[in-house]
Amino acid sequence: MPPDSPMTMVLPEDQVRDRVHRLLPELWNTLSDLVRDRSVAANPQPQLAVTAQTIAGLFQKAGITSAKVETIGEGADRSAPMVLANEAAHPGVTTVLLYAHYDVQPADERLWSTKPFEPTERMDENHDMRLYGRGAADDKSGVVMHLGAIKALLGNRGKLPLNLKLIVEGEEETGGSKLEQYIAANPDDPRFKADLIIIADTGNIERGAPTLTETLRGIVTADVVVETLKGKVHSGMYGGPAPDAFMALVQMLATLQDPKTGDVAIDGLSHYDHGWPTVSEASYRKNAGVLPTTSLIGSGTIEKLIYGKPSINVVGLSGLPLVIGSANVLCPKATARLSMRLAPNQDPEAAFQALEAHLVAAAPWGLKPKVKRVGEGSGFISSPGEHHSEVERALLESYHATAVAKAGQGGSIPLVNAFQQANPEADIVLWGCEEPTANIHGVDESVSQSELEHMTLAEALLLQSVMSPIPIQH
Ligand SMILES: [Zn+2]
């Protein structure tokens, strides 16, 4: 067989497994180095560009020579620096798009057991090595999975018989990805067209249980602002007849949930049911850190509540000083930032309008609150296409498992909906290393080494299974 025969590209499963295993120490070190980079989403762009450049270099070294740092969009719609690559092999072969993001949530060092940007290894009670650090799971593990899968298959050969596209973006955590807006507005841009889209930014329902994420909730973020006075005044001299903006705001916020059940009490929001696997109350309580004395709220099973129903929370407040440093003055203006998660089939625009109407109607004493839209994103419901069975098989083989769990996710990745609109025929795979104990966005975020190995292997097996037997050109 000549060395560039397509048949030599397809490696036996054991050989792929072995290659991924041998690559693991290197991937683990790469992940550790990436965690050291403080690529917090809110950082200035030149700082983010450094991380993007590092990642582009890693892919170039792995043989993805087209990898480069770019921005998309213009002016105010210009994106943060992202890594794009496009390795065109041959017309007619499968086009695969790999997606991950390198930006991370901020981290409050005082709350962490070890410094969030000084990656630390610790063995867990299952004798699995974990790497602790902000972004170790969300989503630098996704970047490393893609890198590992490519390295395992490519070795020192030329090109894979695939059209391979890569997007590693830098503003997923901002709640307003410019990339999502861009793809929604330019669905025909060839850079974002593919037959198979692999989003490495979710995780298994529990460590070691191979899982595909089939639904995502949508999101609406909004600020409600109440103003009652021109400025701060003495609470003794004026308190009584003059309404305190914060007290008014609290009355409005209290109406957002049913006082007995805790269900979201906004009219007109949809619910969705998908037959997700059961999420036990014990594991939910443990992973969420719900105090033993706190009862859970909301009607229905846990999985329905976190995957299929809306939720609403206050995530920010302004207008009041901290308790220490406060004085006896009336609050003239108060703002609450609300984060609403939506059923996967809910239109975010309709949800925002329902929220606005609710808050305006709930305002006491004839006050006229302003409700401002901060961000929104659609949910996602997968529709299995041509490559669906290969996706499942790759997961099963990687884990030596007999079943794949079909989960939902309570979080939102609005970009996925934009990909689906632009590629209605494509299979969109949502998987990754963010199992519940990874505690993404929280303190002591970590990633499991065995999950990184298994998921990298699953991705390598999947890529190999969709390769076309068309001669590779050198
Ligand atoms: Zn993420």
Residues whose N, C-alpha, C, O or C-beta is under 5 A from the ligand:
A	BS01	ZN	D138 D139 D201
